[in-house]
């Protein structure tokens, strides 16, 4: 029996995220971009159409904080832990 470990999900949407400057976090299974202060869970990316992803990427983040796109939306404590990790 062989086991393959995939470090990143492979979808047709991954190149879109990478070209927009998003980095994949394996532990949290999410893409994030510090410059835009946005994060997308793999579930959200998988469950939405390419058009929805492009719209979300183009949508401005007018807040001082991060905008997290996730399905289901995790508890705020989980979001805070994730943001603490990626903000260093």
Jmol script that loads the backbone (N, CA, C; Angstrom):
load data "model"
ATOM      1  N   UNK A   1       0.852  -1.173   0.000  1.00  0.00           N
ATOM      2  CA  UNK A   1       0.000   0.000   0.000  1.00  0.00           C
ATOM      3  C   UNK A   1       0.896   1.234   0.000  1.00  0.00           C
ATOM      4  N   UNK A   2       0.587   2.170  -0.872  1.00  0.00           N
ATOM      5  CA  UNK A   2       1.363   3.407  -0.885  1.00  0.00           C
ATOM      6  C   UNK A   2       0.485   4.570  -0.464  1.00  0.00           C
ATOM      7  N   UNK A   3       1.100   5.514   0.211  1.00  0.00           N
ATOM      8  CA  UNK A   3       0.389   6.687   0.699  1.00  0.00           C
ATOM      9  C   UNK A   3       1.023   7.914   0.069  1.00  0.00           C
ATOM     10  N   UNK A   4       0.183   8.762  -0.502  1.00  0.00           N
ATOM     11  CA  UNK A   4       0.666  10.005  -1.088  1.00  0.00           C
ATOM     12  C   UNK A   4       0.219  11.154  -0.217  1.00  0.00           C
ATOM     13  N   UNK A   5       1.153  11.983   0.190  1.00  0.00           N
ATOM     14  CA  UNK A   5       0.825  13.156   0.989  1.00  0.00           C
ATOM     15  C   UNK A   5       0.852  14.361   0.064  1.00  0.00           C
ATOM     16  N   UNK A   6      -0.269  15.039   0.013  1.00  0.00           N
ATOM     17  CA  UNK A   6      -0.375  16.216  -0.841  1.00  0.00           C
ATOM     18  C   UNK A   6      -0.233  17.442   0.036  1.00  0.00           C
ATOM     19  N   UNK A   7       0.740  18.282  -0.294  1.00  0.00           N
ATOM     20  CA  UNK A   7       0.982  19.454   0.538  1.00  0.00           C
ATOM     21  C   UNK A   7      -0.001  20.583   0.236  1.00  0.00           C
ATOM     22  N   UNK A   8      -0.545  20.576  -0.962  1.00  0.00           N
ATOM     23  CA  UNK A   8      -1.515  21.601  -1.336  1.00  0.00           C
ATOM     24  C   UNK A   8      -2.625  20.954  -2.140  1.00  0.00           C
ATOM     25  N   UNK A   9      -3.847  21.451  -2.004  1.00  0.00           N
ATOM     26  CA  UNK A   9      -4.916  20.919  -2.835  1.00  0.00           C
ATOM     27  C   UNK A   9      -4.661  21.299  -4.288  1.00  0.00           C
ATOM     28  N   UNK A  10      -5.082  20.446  -5.181  1.00  0.00           N
ATOM     29  CA  UNK A  10      -4.905  20.762  -6.592  1.00  0.00           C
ATOM     30  C   UNK A  10      -6.285  20.965  -7.205  1.00  0.00           C
ATOM     31  N   UNK A  11      -6.583  22.169  -7.533  1.00  0.00           N
ATOM     32  CA  UNK A  11      -7.852  22.495  -8.156  1.00  0.00           C
ATOM     33  C   UNK A  11      -7.594  23.477  -9.282  1.00  0.00           C
ATOM     34  N   UNK A  12      -8.608  23.699 -10.093  1.00  0.00           N
ATOM     35  CA  UNK A  12      -8.486  24.686 -11.160  1.00  0.00           C
ATOM     36  C   UNK A  12      -8.442  26.106 -10.606  1.00  0.00           C
ATOM     37  N   UNK A  13      -8.770  26.257  -9.351  1.00  0.00           N
ATOM     38  CA  UNK A  13      -8.784  27.593  -8.736  1.00  0.00           C
ATOM     39  C   UNK A  13      -7.451  27.962  -8.096  1.00  0.00           C
ATOM     40  N   UNK A  14      -6.622  26.966  -7.841  1.00  0.00           N
ATOM     41  CA  UNK A  14      -5.333  27.223  -7.193  1.00  0.00           C
ATOM     42  C   UNK A  14      -4.470  28.219  -7.976  1.00  0.00           C
ATOM     43  N   UNK A  15      -4.340  28.087  -9.309  1.00  0.00           N
ATOM     44  CA  UNK A  15      -3.534  29.073 -10.044  1.00  0.00           C
ATOM     45  C   UNK A  15      -4.076  30.499  -9.938  1.00  0.00           C
ATOM     46  N   UNK A  16      -5.373  30.624  -9.827  1.00  0.00           N
ATOM     47  CA  UNK A  16      -5.992  31.951  -9.675  1.00  0.00           C
ATOM     48  C   UNK A  16      -5.546  32.571  -8.349  1.00  0.00           C
ATOM     49  N   UNK A  17      -5.603  31.777  -7.291  1.00  0.00           N
ATOM     50  CA  UNK A  17      -5.194  32.257  -5.974  1.00  0.00           C
ATOM     51  C   UNK A  17      -3.707  32.590  -5.946  1.00  0.00           C
ATOM     52  N   UNK A  18      -2.892  31.713  -6.483  1.00  0.00           N
ATOM     53  CA  UNK A  18      -1.442  31.951  -6.474  1.00  0.00           C
ATOM     54  C   UNK A  18      -1.073  33.179  -7.292  1.00  0.00           C
ATOM     55  N   UNK A  19      -1.714  33.364  -8.441  1.00  0.00           N
ATOM     56  CA  UNK A  19      -1.393  34.536  -9.262  1.00  0.00           C
ATOM     57  C   UNK A  19      -1.845  35.833  -8.596  1.00  0.00           C
ATOM     58  N   UNK A  20      -2.791  35.727  -7.662  1.00  0.00           N
ATOM     59  CA  UNK A  20      -3.259  36.902  -6.914  1.00  0.00           C
ATOM     60  C   UNK A  20      -2.437  37.107  -5.637  1.00  0.00           C
ATOM     61  N   UNK A  21      -1.379  36.307  -5.454  1.00  0.00           N
ATOM     62  CA  UNK A  21      -0.496  36.504  -4.312  1.00  0.00           C
ATOM     63  C   UNK A  21      -0.874  35.745  -3.056  1.00  0.00           C
ATOM     64  N   UNK A  22      -1.744  34.752  -3.169  1.00  0.00           N
ATOM     65  CA  UNK A  22      -2.165  33.980  -1.999  1.00  0.00           C
ATOM     66  C   UNK A  22      -1.211  32.822  -1.753  1.00  0.00           C
ATOM     67  N   UNK A  23      -0.963  32.562  -0.477  1.00  0.00           N
ATOM     68  CA  UNK A  23      -0.075  31.497  -0.027  1.00  0.00           C
ATOM     69  C   UNK A  23      -0.935  30.453   0.670  1.00  0.00           C
ATOM     70  N   UNK A  24      -0.573  29.186   0.494  1.00  0.00           N
ATOM     71  CA  UNK A  24      -1.328  28.110   1.127  1.00  0.00           C
ATOM     72  C   UNK A  24      -0.731  27.767   2.483  1.00  0.00           C
ATOM     73  N   UNK A  25      -1.582  27.657   3.507  1.00  0.00           N
ATOM     74  CA  UNK A  25      -1.176  27.224   4.837  1.00  0.00           C
ATOM     75  C   UNK A  25      -1.688  25.793   5.021  1.00  0.00           C
ATOM     76  N   UNK A  26      -0.754  24.838   5.014  1.00  0.00           N
ATOM     77  CA  UNK A  26      -1.111  23.426   5.079  1.00  0.00           C
ATOM     78  C   UNK A  26      -1.826  23.071   6.379  1.00  0.00           C
ATOM     79  N   UNK A  27      -1.347  23.593   7.509  1.00  0.00           N
ATOM     80  CA  UNK A  27      -1.936  23.254   8.807  1.00  0.00           C
ATOM     81  C   UNK A  27      -3.383  23.708   8.926  1.00  0.00           C
ATOM     82  N   UNK A  28      -3.690  24.869   8.370  1.00  0.00           N
ATOM     83  CA  UNK A  28      -5.049  25.415   8.482  1.00  0.00           C
ATOM     84  C   UNK A  28      -5.894  25.193   7.238  1.00  0.00           C
ATOM     85  N   UNK A  29      -5.282  24.614   6.196  1.00  0.00           N
ATOM     86  CA  UNK A  29      -5.979  24.343   4.936  1.00  0.00           C
ATOM     87  C   UNK A  29      -6.684  25.599   4.433  1.00  0.00           C
ATOM     88  N   UNK A  30      -5.889  26.655   4.297  1.00  0.00           N
ATOM     89  CA  UNK A  30      -6.428  27.941   3.863  1.00  0.00           C
ATOM     90  C   UNK A  30      -5.385  28.701   3.055  1.00  0.00           C
ATOM     91  N   UNK A  31      -5.870  29.511   2.151  1.00  0.00           N
ATOM     92  CA  UNK A  31      -5.026  30.430   1.391  1.00  0.00           C
ATOM     93  C   UNK A  31      -5.144  31.802   2.032  1.00  0.00           C
ATOM     94  N   UNK A  32      -4.039  32.538   2.088  1.00  0.00           N
ATOM     95  CA  UNK A  32      -4.104  33.881   2.664  1.00  0.00           C
ATOM     96  C   UNK A  32      -3.162  34.822   1.916  1.00  0.00           C
ATOM     97  N   UNK A  33      -3.477  36.112   2.036  1.00  0.00           N
ATOM     98  CA  UNK A  33      -2.658  37.151   1.425  1.00  0.00           C
ATOM     99  C   UNK A  33      -2.574  38.290   2.435  1.00  0.00           C
ATOM    100  N   UNK A  34      -1.375  38.533   2.946  1.00  0.00           N
ATOM    101  CA  UNK A  34      -1.203  39.583   3.959  1.00  0.00           C
ATOM    102  C   UNK A  34      -1.504  40.970   3.401  1.00  0.00           C
ATOM    103  N   UNK A  35      -1.165  41.199   2.143  1.00  0.00           N
ATOM    104  CA  UNK A  35      -1.366  42.530   1.547  1.00  0.00           C
ATOM    105  C   UNK A  35      -2.844  42.903   1.452  1.00  0.00           C
ATOM    106  N   UNK A  36      -3.689  41.927   1.126  1.00  0.00           N
ATOM    107  CA  UNK A  36      -5.123  42.211   0.988  1.00  0.00           C
ATOM    108  C   UNK A  36      -5.889  41.955   2.278  1.00  0.00           C
ATOM    109  N   UNK A  37      -5.211  41.295   3.249  1.00  0.00           N
ATOM    110  CA  UNK A  37      -5.844  40.916   4.515  1.00  0.00           C
ATOM    111  C   UNK A  37      -7.102  40.077   4.274  1.00  0.00           C
ATOM    112  N   UNK A  38      -6.940  39.062   3.398  1.00  0.00           N
ATOM    113  CA  UNK A  38      -8.029  38.122   3.120  1.00  0.00           C
ATOM    114  C   UNK A  38      -7.507  36.703   3.243  1.00  0.00           C
ATOM    115  N   UNK A  39      -8.403  35.805   3.666  1.00  0.00           N
ATOM    116  CA  UNK A  39      -8.082  34.382   3.759  1.00  0.00           C
ATOM    117  C   UNK A  39      -9.276  33.578   3.255  1.00  0.00           C
ATOM    118  N   UNK A  40      -8.972  32.470   2.569  1.00  0.00           N
ATOM    119  CA  UNK A  40     -10.003  31.595   2.007  1.00  0.00           C
ATOM    120  C   UNK A  40      -9.745  30.167   2.465  1.00  0.00           C
ATOM    121  N   UNK A  41     -10.741  29.549   3.087  1.00  0.00           N
ATOM    122  CA  UNK A  41     -10.595  28.136   3.450  1.00  0.00           C
ATOM    123  C   UNK A  41     -10.706  27.299   2.182  1.00  0.00           C
ATOM    124  N   UNK A  42     -10.082  26.122   2.207  1.00  0.00           N
ATOM    125  CA  UNK A  42     -10.167  25.212   1.072  1.00  0.00           C
ATOM    126  C   UNK A  42     -11.625  24.845   0.805  1.00  0.00           C
ATOM    127  N   UNK A  43     -12.399  24.658   1.861  1.00  0.00           N
ATOM    128  CA  UNK A  43     -13.813  24.309   1.689  1.00  0.00           C
ATOM    129  C   UNK A  43     -14.555  25.407   0.941  1.00  0.00           C
ATOM    130  N   UNK A  44     -14.290  26.661   1.300  1.00  0.00           N
ATOM    131  CA  UNK A  44     -14.965  27.774   0.624  1.00  0.00           C
ATOM    132  C   UNK A  44     -14.573  27.785  -0.847  1.00  0.00           C
ATOM    133  N   UNK A  45     -13.295  27.623  -1.127  1.00  0.00           N
ATOM    134  CA  UNK A  45     -12.813  27.622  -2.510  1.00  0.00           C
ATOM    135  C   UNK A  45     -13.456  26.478  -3.286  1.00  0.00           C
ATOM    136  N   UNK A  46     -13.476  25.288  -2.703  1.00  0.00           N
ATOM    137  CA  UNK A  46     -14.046  24.122  -3.384  1.00  0.00           C
ATOM    138  C   UNK A  46     -15.545  24.246  -3.618  1.00  0.00           C
ATOM    139  N   UNK A  47     -16.248  24.866  -2.672  1.00  0.00           N
ATOM    140  CA  UNK A  47     -17.711  24.943  -2.749  1.00  0.00           C
ATOM    141  C   UNK A  47     -18.233  26.078  -3.614  1.00  0.00           C
ATOM    142  N   UNK A  48     -17.365  26.963  -4.079  1.00  0.00           N
ATOM    143  CA  UNK A  48     -17.804  28.108  -4.872  1.00  0.00           C
ATOM    144  C   UNK A  48     -17.266  28.032  -6.294  1.00  0.00           C
ATOM    145  N   UNK A  49     -17.965  28.693  -7.184  1.00  0.00           N
ATOM    146  CA  UNK A  49     -17.567  28.719  -8.595  1.00  0.00           C
ATOM    147  C   UNK A  49     -16.361  29.637  -8.786  1.00  0.00           C
ATOM    148  N   UNK A  50     -15.686  29.457  -9.898  1.00  0.00           N
ATOM    149  CA  UNK A  50     -14.544  30.311 -10.237  1.00  0.00           C
ATOM    150  C   UNK A  50     -14.970  31.771 -10.250  1.00  0.00           C
ATOM    151  N   UNK A  51     -16.149  32.054 -10.772  1.00  0.00           N
ATOM    152  CA  UNK A  51     -16.649  33.434 -10.828  1.00  0.00           C
ATOM    153  C   UNK A  51     -16.814  34.027  -9.434  1.00  0.00           C
ATOM    154  N   UNK A  52     -17.285  33.195  -8.501  1.00  0.00           N
ATOM    155  CA  UNK A  52     -17.448  33.658  -7.114  1.00  0.00           C
ATOM    156  C   UNK A  52     -16.091  33.957  -6.478  1.00  0.00           C
ATOM    157  N   UNK A  53     -15.117  33.109  -6.773  1.00  0.00           N
ATOM    158  CA  UNK A  53     -13.772  33.328  -6.250  1.00  0.00           C
ATOM    159  C   UNK A  53     -13.187  34.622  -6.805  1.00  0.00           C
ATOM    160  N   UNK A  54     -13.307  34.819  -8.105  1.00  0.00           N
ATOM    161  CA  UNK A  54     -12.783  36.049  -8.718  1.00  0.00           C
ATOM    162  C   UNK A  54     -13.460  37.291  -8.136  1.00  0.00           C
ATOM    163  N   UNK A  55     -14.757  37.202  -7.913  1.00  0.00           N
ATOM    164  CA  UNK A  55     -15.502  38.330  -7.330  1.00  0.00           C
ATOM    165  C   UNK A  55     -14.999  38.622  -5.920  1.00  0.00           C
ATOM    166  N   UNK A  56     -14.781  37.563  -5.137  1.00  0.00           N
ATOM    167  CA  UNK A  56     -14.290  37.739  -3.761  1.00  0.00           C
ATOM    168  C   UNK A  56     -12.868  38.305  -3.763  1.00  0.00           C
ATOM    169  N   UNK A  57     -12.049  37.870  -4.702  1.00  0.00           N
ATOM    170  CA  UNK A  57     -10.688  38.394  -4.792  1.00  0.00           C
ATOM    171  C   UNK A  57     -10.690  39.876  -5.161  1.00  0.00           C
ATOM    172  N   UNK A  58     -11.607  40.259  -6.038  1.00  0.00           N
ATOM    173  CA  UNK A  58     -11.685  41.654  -6.487  1.00  0.00           C
ATOM    174  C   UNK A  58     -12.353  42.576  -5.478  1.00  0.00           C
ATOM    175  N   UNK A  59     -13.141  42.000  -4.589  1.00  0.00           N
ATOM    176  CA  UNK A  59     -13.873  42.785  -3.587  1.00  0.00           C
ATOM    177  C   UNK A  59     -12.889  43.459  -2.632  1.00  0.00           C
ATOM    178  N   UNK A  60     -12.997  44.765  -2.465  1.00  0.00           N
ATOM    179  CA  UNK A  60     -12.055  45.433  -1.552  1.00  0.00           C
ATOM    180  C   UNK A  60     -12.320  45.058  -0.095  1.00  0.00           C
ATOM    181  N   UNK A  61     -11.256  45.036   0.675  1.00  0.00           N
ATOM    182  CA  UNK A  61     -11.388  44.828   2.117  1.00  0.00           C
ATOM    183  C   UNK A  61     -11.252  46.209   2.755  1.00  0.00           C
ATOM    184  N   UNK A  62     -12.373  46.811   3.043  1.00  0.00           N
ATOM    185  CA  UNK A  62     -12.386  48.170   3.576  1.00  0.00           C
ATOM    186  C   UNK A  62     -12.207  48.223   5.087  1.00  0.00           C
ATOM    187  N   UNK A  63     -12.074  47.061   5.709  1.00  0.00           N
ATOM    188  CA  UNK A  63     -11.937  47.048   7.168  1.00  0.00           C
ATOM    189  C   UNK A  63     -10.472  47.111   7.561  1.00  0.00           C
ATOM    190  N   UNK A  64     -10.240  47.353   8.831  1.00  0.00           N
ATOM    191  CA  UNK A  64      -8.880  47.347   9.353  1.00  0.00           C
ATOM    192  C   UNK A  64      -8.400  45.926   9.639  1.00  0.00           C
ATOM    193  N   UNK A  65      -9.341  44.988   9.673  1.00  0.00           N
ATOM    194  CA  UNK A  65      -8.996  43.610   9.998  1.00  0.00           C
ATOM    195  C   UNK A  65      -8.980  42.716   8.775  1.00  0.00           C
ATOM    196  N   UNK A  66      -8.953  41.434   9.035  1.00  0.00           N
ATOM    197  CA  UNK A  66      -8.935  40.431   7.987  1.00  0.00           C
ATOM    198  C   UNK A  66     -10.350  40.056   7.591  1.00  0.00           C
ATOM    199  N   UNK A  67     -10.529  39.710   6.338  1.00  0.00           N
ATOM    200  CA  UNK A  67     -11.794  39.182   5.840  1.00  0.00           C
ATOM    201  C   UNK A  67     -11.559  37.696   5.585  1.00  0.00           C
ATOM    202  N   UNK A  68     -12.328  36.851   6.257  1.00  0.00           N
ATOM    203  CA  UNK A  68     -12.140  35.410   6.166  1.00  0.00           C
ATOM    204  C   UNK A  68     -13.353  34.803   5.472  1.00  0.00           C
ATOM    205  N   UNK A  69     -13.078  34.089   4.380  1.00  0.00           N
ATOM    206  CA  UNK A  69     -14.112  33.380   3.629  1.00  0.00           C
ATOM    207  C   UNK A  69     -13.981  31.905   4.002  1.00  0.00           C
ATOM    208  N   UNK A  70     -14.979  31.367   4.685  1.00  0.00           N
ATOM    209  CA  UNK A  70     -14.906  29.983   5.142  1.00  0.00           C
ATOM    210  C   UNK A  70     -16.289  29.360   5.150  1.00  0.00           C
ATOM    211  N   UNK A  71     -16.326  28.043   4.920  1.00  0.00           N
ATOM    212  CA  UNK A  71     -17.550  27.252   5.011  1.00  0.00           C
ATOM    213  C   UNK A  71     -17.224  26.013   5.808  1.00  0.00           C
ATOM    214  N   UNK A  72     -17.843  25.783   6.918  1.00  0.00           N
ATOM    215  CA  UNK A  72     -18.636  26.746   7.685  1.00  0.00           C
ATOM    216  C   UNK A  72     -17.719  27.768   8.346  1.00  0.00           C
ATOM    217  N   UNK A  73     -18.302  28.860   8.753  1.00  0.00           N
ATOM    218  CA  UNK A  73     -17.514  29.900   9.421  1.00  0.00           C
ATOM    219  C   UNK A  73     -17.028  29.363  10.765  1.00  0.00           C
ATOM    220  N   UNK A  74     -15.704  29.330  10.987  1.00  0.00           N
ATOM    221  CA  UNK A  74     -15.198  28.807  12.261  1.00  0.00           C
ATOM    222  C   UNK A  74     -15.448  29.789  13.405  1.00  0.00           C
ATOM    223  N   UNK A  75     -15.340  29.296  14.628  1.00  0.00           N
ATOM    224  CA  UNK A  75     -15.475  30.198  15.775  1.00  0.00           C
ATOM    225  C   UNK A  75     -14.400  31.290  15.723  1.00  0.00           C
ATOM    226  N   UNK A  76     -14.699  32.423  16.285  1.00  0.00           N
ATOM    227  CA  UNK A  76     -13.757  33.549  16.278  1.00  0.00           C
ATOM    228  C   UNK A  76     -12.422  33.171  16.905  1.00  0.00           C
ATOM    229  N   UNK A  77     -12.437  32.297  17.898  1.00  0.00           N
ATOM    230  CA  UNK A  77     -11.192  31.889  18.546  1.00  0.00           C
ATOM    231  C   UNK A  77     -10.267  31.163  17.552  1.00  0.00           C
ATOM    232  N   UNK A  78     -10.833  30.365  16.669  1.00  0.00           N
ATOM    233  CA  UNK A  78     -10.046  29.661  15.653  1.00  0.00           C
ATOM    234  C   UNK A  78      -9.489  30.659  14.642  1.00  0.00           C
ATOM    235  N   UNK A  79     -10.306  31.613  14.250  1.00  0.00           N
ATOM    236  CA  UNK A  79      -9.845  32.654  13.326  1.00  0.00           C
ATOM    237  C   UNK A  79      -8.708  33.440  13.968  1.00  0.00           C
ATOM    238  N   UNK A  80      -8.850  33.794  15.228  1.00  0.00           N
ATOM    239  CA  UNK A  80      -7.807  34.546  15.934  1.00  0.00           C
ATOM    240  C   UNK A  80      -6.496  33.767  16.003  1.00  0.00           C
ATOM    241  N   UNK A  81      -6.568  32.457  16.258  1.00  0.00           N
ATOM    242  CA  UNK A  81      -5.368  31.616  16.290  1.00  0.00           C
ATOM    243  C   UNK A  81      -4.683  31.604  14.925  1.00  0.00           C
ATOM    244  N   UNK A  82      -5.460  31.439  13.872  1.00  0.00           N
ATOM    245  CA  UNK A  82      -4.932  31.428  12.512  1.00  0.00           C
ATOM    246  C   UNK A  82      -4.253  32.745  12.189  1.00  0.00           C
ATOM    247  N   UNK A  83      -4.913  33.842  12.500  1.00  0.00           N
ATOM    248  CA  UNK A  83      -4.345  35.165  12.200  1.00  0.00           C
ATOM    249  C   UNK A  83      -3.081  35.414  13.002  1.00  0.00           C
ATOM    250  N   UNK A  84      -3.041  34.944  14.236  1.00  0.00           N
ATOM    251  CA  UNK A  84      -1.822  35.098  15.042  1.00  0.00           C
ATOM    252  C   UNK A  84      -0.661  34.322  14.417  1.00  0.00           C
ATOM    253  N   UNK A  85      -0.961  33.152  13.882  1.00  0.00           N
ATOM    254  CA  UNK A  85       0.074  32.334  13.230  1.00  0.00           C
ATOM    255  C   UNK A  85       0.630  33.029  11.977  1.00  0.00           C
ATOM    256  N   UNK A  86      -0.249  33.515  11.128  1.00  0.00           N
ATOM    257  CA  UNK A  86       0.219  34.066   9.856  1.00  0.00           C
ATOM    258  C   UNK A  86       0.767  35.486   9.983  1.00  0.00           C
ATOM    259  N   UNK A  87       0.382  36.164  11.046  1.00  0.00           N
ATOM    260  CA  UNK A  87       0.912  37.516  11.265  1.00  0.00           C
ATOM    261  C   UNK A  87       2.242  37.491  11.985  1.00  0.00           C
ATOM    262  N   UNK A  88       2.625  36.310  12.461  1.00  0.00           N
ATOM    263  CA  UNK A  88       3.923  36.142  13.103  1.00  0.00           C
ATOM    264  C   UNK A  88       3.964  36.722  14.448  1.00  0.00           C
TER     265      UNK A  88
END
end "model"
wireframe off; spacefill off
backbone 0.3
color backbone group
